[in-house]
């Protein structure tokens, strides 16, 4: 009986942790995208309203150098949080990594990374 109670407790903790995680819904460029023209903006969409003060985003190139970005724009529309981040300089061909982290106003936290390639 103790084993069942322990498993239920572990399952409940795992469920709570998964439910509290903030997840990226959509992005442009999309994860794994192969582009033929350099993007001027990074767009990210979440289904929770974000705490704009906790927001962090970094774009790095193939060599690990940080790509300069402008001030993010936040918009809440139709139950979706849109973040638009301008790229300050045109991108050269190569592989890029976008790393983000944030928290929602409801207390969920999340972070993630994804790549895209510019031919």
C-alpha positions in Angstrom: 0.0 0.0 0.0 2.9 2.4 0.7 4.3 1.8 -2.8 1.0 2.8 -4.3 0.8 6.0 -2.2 4.4 6.8 -3.1 3.6 6.3 -6.8 0.5 8.5 -6.6 2.5 11.2 -4.9 5.2 11.1 -7.6 2.6 11.1 -10.3 0.8 14.1 -8.8 4.1 16.1 -8.4 5.1 15.2 -12.0 1.6 16.3 -13.3 1.8 19.6 -11.4 5.3 20.3 -12.7 4.2 19.6 -16.3 1.1 21.7 -15.9 3.0 24.6 -14.5 5.5 24.7 -17.5 5.0 27.5 -20.0 5.2 26.2 -23.6 5.9 28.0 -26.8 3.0 27.6 -29.1 4.2 28.9 -32.5 7.2 30.7 -33.8 8.4 32.4 -37.0 10.9 31.2 -38.1 9.6 27.8 -37.1 11.9 25.3 -35.3 14.1 23.6 -37.9 13.1 26.0 -40.7 15.4 26.4 -43.7 15.0 29.9 -45.0 16.2 31.4 -48.3 15.7 35.1 -47.1 16.9 36.5 -43.8 14.1 37.2 -41.4 13.7 40.8 -40.1 11.8 39.7 -37.0 11.4 36.8 -34.6 7.8 36.1 -33.7 6.8 33.9 -30.8 3.3 33.0 -29.6 2.2 31.7 -26.2 -1.2 30.8 -24.9 -0.6 32.5 -21.5 -0.1 36.2 -20.9 3.5 36.8 -20.1 5.3 38.9 -17.5 7.1 41.3 -19.7 9.7 41.9 -17.1 10.8 38.3 -16.9 11.2 37.9 -20.7 14.6 36.9 -22.1 15.5 36.0 -25.7 18.9 35.5 -27.3 19.8 34.7 -30.9 23.2 33.2 -31.6 24.9 32.4 -34.9 26.8 29.4 -36.0 29.9 30.6 -34.1 28.0 31.3 -30.8 28.1 35.0 -31.3 25.0 36.9 -30.1 22.9 38.6 -32.8 21.8 42.1 -31.8 18.0 42.4 -31.3 15.7 45.4 -30.8 13.2 46.0 -28.1 10.5 43.3 -28.0 6.9 44.2 -28.7 4.2 42.4 -26.7 0.6 42.0 -27.9 -2.3 40.1 -26.2 -5.0 39.1 -28.7 -7.6 36.3 -28.9 -6.1 34.6 -25.8 -2.6 34.5 -27.4 0.5 36.4 -26.3 2.5 37.5 -29.3 6.1 38.7 -28.9 7.8 40.3 -31.9 11.6 40.9 -31.6 13.2 42.8 -34.4 16.7 41.8 -35.6 18.9 44.8 -35.7 21.2 43.6 -38.5 20.6 41.4 -41.6 21.6 37.8 -41.0 24.3 36.0 -43.0 23.9 32.4 -44.2 24.3 29.8 -41.4 22.6 28.1 -38.5 21.0 30.2 -35.8 19.7 29.3 -32.3 16.9 31.1 -30.5 16.9 30.7 -26.7 14.0 32.1 -24.7 12.9 32.1 -21.1 9.9 33.8 -19.4 7.2 33.5 -16.8 3.4 34.0 -17.2 1.3 36.3 -15.1 -0.3 33.1 -13.7 3.1 31.9 -12.4 4.1 29.4 -15.0 7.7 29.4 -16.0 9.3 28.1 -19.2 12.3 28.2 -21.4 13.4 26.6 -24.6 15.7 26.7 -27.6 15.3 26.0 -31.3 17.3 26.4 -34.5 16.7 27.6 -38.0 19.0 27.7 -41.0 19.5 30.5 -43.5 20.8 29.3 -46.9 
